[in-house]
Amino acid sequence: MSKRLQVLLDEAEFRDIKRVATQQRMTVAEWVRQALRQARSGVSTVPIERKLLVVREAARHSYPTADIDQMNAEIERGYAGGDE
C-alpha cells in the first residue's frame, strides 16, 4: 500500500529540485523517492552500543604489528611475486 508524504519547500528550493529532476528525465516525485532511498541506505541499523562493544572487545587483544614501511614493502613484494 502506498502512503502520501507532504513536504513543504520554499520556491527556490523546489525550483532547484525540479530543474535537477528534469535534467535526469524524471518527475520531482521520483527524484524525491530516490533521494530518500539513498539517504536511508546510508543510515546504519546496528545500534551504537553494539559497535562500541565490538571496538572495546577488539581493544582488549594484542595483534601483531610491524613498521608501516616494512609492511608496505612486504605487500608490494607480494604483488610483484617476489620472495620475502
C-alpha positions in Angstrom: 0.0 0.0 0.0 1.3 3.4 -0.9 1.3 6.3 1.6 1.3 10.0 0.7 4.0 12.3 2.2 3.7 16.1 2.1 6.8 18.2 2.2 6.8 22.0 2.2 9.7 23.7 0.3 10.3 27.3 -0.4 10.0 28.3 -4.0 13.7 28.5 -4.8 14.4 25.0 -3.3 11.5 23.5 -5.2 12.7 25.2 -8.4 16.2 23.7 -8.0 14.9 20.2 -7.3 12.5 20.4 -10.3 15.4 21.5 -12.5 17.6 18.6 -11.4 14.8 16.1 -11.8 14.1 17.4 -15.3 17.7 17.1 -16.2 17.6 13.5 -15.1 14.4 12.9 -17.0 12.2 12.1 -14.0 9.4 13.6 -12.1 10.0 15.5 -8.9 8.2 12.8 -7.0 10.5 10.1 -8.4 13.6 12.2 -7.8 12.5 12.7 -4.1 11.8 8.9 -3.7 15.2 8.1 -5.0 16.9 10.7 -2.8 15.1 9.4 0.3 16.1 5.8 -0.6 19.7 6.9 -1.0 19.6 8.8 2.3 18.0 5.8 4.1 20.6 3.3 2.8 23.4 5.4 4.4 21.9 5.0 7.9 23.3 2.2 10.0 20.9 -0.2 11.5 23.4 -1.5 14.0 22.9 0.1 17.5 25.8 2.3 18.6 26.1 0.2 21.8 26.9 -2.9 19.7 29.5 -1.0 17.7 31.2 0.2 20.9 31.1 -3.3 22.4 32.9 -4.7 19.4 35.6 -1.9 19.5 36.1 -2.4 23.2 36.4 -6.2 22.7 38.9 -5.8 19.9 41.0 -3.3 22.0 41.5 -6.0 24.7 43.5 -8.2 22.3 47.1 -7.9 21.2 47.5 -8.1 17.4 50.8 -8.4 15.5 52.1 -5.1 14.3 55.1 -4.0 12.3 56.7 -0.9 11.0 54.4 0.6 8.3 57.2 0.9 5.8 58.2 -2.7 6.3 54.6 -3.8 5.9 54.1 -1.8 2.7 57.4 -3.2 1.3 56.2 -6.8 2.0 52.8 -6.1 0.4 54.5 -4.7 -2.7 56.8 -7.7 -2.9 53.8 -9.9 -2.7 52.1 -8.0 -5.6 55.2 -8.3 -7.7 55.6 -12.0 -6.9 59.0 -11.5 -5.3 60.5 -13.6 -2.5 60.4 -12.4 1.1 
